[in-house]
Structure formats: structure tokens, C-alpha cells
Amino acid sequence: MVNRITVIGAGNMGGALVKGWMKAGMASELTVTAHTQQTLDRIVEACPGITAMLDNSKAVQDSDVVVLAVKPWLVENIIAEIKPELKDKLLISVAAGVRHERIDVYAMPNIAAEFGESMTFVEESYKAAVAAELFGRVGQCKVVPQRLMDAGMMMAGCGIAYVMRFLRAMMEGGVEMGFYPAEAKEIAMQTMQGAVALLRETGLHPEAAIDKVTTPGGITIKGLNELDHAAFNSAVIRCLKAGLK
Ligand SMILES: NC(=O)c1ccc[n+]([C@@H]2O[C@H](COP(=O)([O-])OP(=O)(O)OC[C@H]3O[C@@H](n4cnc5c(N)ncnc54)[C@H](OP(=O)(O)O)[C@@H]3O)[C@@H](O)[C@H]2O)c1
């Protein structure tokens, strides 16, 4: 059973995990570290009840699980720094593309963890279940073989950025047609939310959902065909594969 979690690195990803776990009622079980006091002050203000400190070794002492959420190039030094206190504690890393013999579980969450909406991938290992349970508290979590971790990162970790680009494109189209940016943003977000709800509720394939809004000879098909002329599908597939080694 997990009693205490230490998150090393309270930046975009570590901070989102801490905020998500806090919202899941785990504040008193969380310790977080950062490089600067300024970052710690920010996270403590956002997450009352958590423990925050600059000393990584001390932060690890009383934990059962340690989550490394620092930039990839810092992982090796930080493991060396906390090693005397690590002992048999579960060490999870969310750092992209870094492998280390001491890391027990590799995980790839995304920053929607802050709102309980992460899509997290945990690499199969004999300790994956504990990590999957923890990440399951801040969204959906899938345990996958190592060969799918990079694909998961591209679709869900980086995917947040790609979805933002699609939303921005919709907004810009909306503004060109006469909406104020704030209105266009709301319209684009609600439309995306509606599309996701439609798929979730009905279980439809996206193309079957498209048939529901596409009248033969109508205006929707004109827009869909423009996307095809601009190689939208191909662009998205190439975008997802661009980061694969
Ligand atoms: N951002 C994402 O969407 C995302 C998604 C999945 C995985 N990841 C992975 O998450 C890791 C962190 O990325 P990020 O975007 O969160 O970076 P970030 O915003 O720069 O956060 C890194 C954090 O590490 C802290 N830090 C630096 N040196 C430290 C030290 N010696 N001891 C303790 N903490 C230290 C920094 O503290 P200060 O703020 O005080 O400098 C900062 O809060 C990366 O390895 C990345 O691959 C990120």
C-alpha cells in the first residue's frame, strides 16, 4: 500500500500531478521538491496541505513512492543524489526518453492530470500495477509494452499540443468569419467537447459520426473535402510519427 509520494520537480508535469493528486484527496500524502523556493511557494499556494522542500534526499526519506519529474538530462544526477535514501522505494520516472537501471517504472502522463483528465501510459513491468493505480487517480491509465511507450507519448503527451493547434486553427477561422477571439475559443472548445461526448456516448466510429452531420451535396462535405485536398489526415499521421526514433 502507498502511504507517501514524493514528486521531485514541481514544474509543468510534476506540478500537474501534484495538483491532480491533491484534488483526488491526497494532499497529506504528498511531498514535492523543486530547484527554487519560488516554484515551491507557487505549488504550496495552489495545493494547501502538501509538504514542500528543496532538499531531495530529505523529501525521499519517508516516502513509499518517488516520482521523478525533472528534465531528462537531470535524471542521472538526481538518482545519484537520492540513492542513499531510495533503498527499496518504488521509483517512477516520467522523464521522456531516459532509461536508468534504478528506475522501476516508466510512465508518460500528460498535464491534464491537474484536472483528473490525464491519458497516462505505464510501461509493463512487475511493479507497473502500483503506478497504474496512482495515475488512475488523475485520469485514464493504460499499461502497455515498452514498444508502445513512444507512440503513447506522441498521441497523449505531445497530443495535447496538437489538439491545441487544431483548436487554434478553428478559432482563427471563426475570427475571420466574424466572431471575437473569446467567442471563437468557446465555440471551438464546446464543439470539440460535443464531438467527444458523441463518440463516448454512442461508441460510433468517427466516420459514422461524420455521416450524421453530412448531407449529400451539402456544405459539410465541402469543408471535409477541403481538409482532404490539404492532406489533413496525412499531416496528422506524420505529426504523430515525427517524434518516433
Ligand atoms: N510537460 C509535459 O507535458 C510533459 C509530459 C510528459 C512528461 N514530461 C516529462 O516531465 C519532465 C519535466 O518536464 P516539465 O515540462 O515539467 O519541465 P519543467 O516545467 O521545467 O519542470 C521541471 C522541474 O524540475 C525542477 N528541478 C530542476 N532541478 C531540480 C533539482 N535539482 N531538484 C529538484 N527539482 C528540480 C524545476 O524546479 P524550478 O521550477 O524551481 O526550476 C522544475 O520545477 C521531463 O523529463 C519531461 O520529459 C513532461
The ligand as an ORCA input file, in Angstrom:
! r2SCAN-3c Opt
* xyz 0 1
  N       5.378     18.977    -19.844
  C       4.765     17.897    -20.310
  O       3.711     17.965    -20.954
  C       5.325     16.514    -20.010
  C       4.556     15.379    -20.305
  C       5.091     14.114    -20.008
  C       6.356     14.010    -19.452
  N       7.087     15.133    -19.211
  C       8.434     14.979    -18.615
  O       8.415     15.624    -17.371
  C       9.728     16.109    -17.076
  C       9.623     17.550    -16.615
  O       9.126     18.337    -17.686
  P       8.399     19.716    -17.376
  O       7.799     20.154    -18.644
  O       7.529     19.583    -16.169
  O       9.669     20.634    -17.014
  P       9.688     21.928    -16.096
  O       8.399     22.651    -16.171
  O      10.952     22.662    -16.427
  O       9.818     21.330    -14.617
  C      10.989     20.770    -14.133
  C      11.005     20.996    -12.633
  O      12.185     20.376    -12.135
  C      12.648     21.194    -11.065
  N      14.044     20.926    -10.817
  C      15.129     21.299    -11.545
  N      16.277     20.881    -10.939
  C      15.884     20.227     -9.806
  C      16.579     19.594     -8.754
  N      17.911     19.509     -8.754
  N      15.861     19.048     -7.750
  C      14.508     19.119     -7.730
  N      13.779     19.711     -8.704
  C      14.470     20.266     -9.728
  C      12.427     22.612    -11.550
  O      12.411     23.470    -10.431
  P      12.338     25.072    -10.591
  O      10.971     25.346    -11.129
  O      12.500     25.564     -9.211
  O      13.431     25.445    -11.532
  C      11.074     22.470    -12.231
  O      10.032     22.752    -11.326
  C      10.562     15.971    -18.345
  O      11.502     14.940    -18.197
  C       9.541     15.644    -19.423
  O      10.065     14.731    -20.381
  C       6.598     16.389    -19.462
*
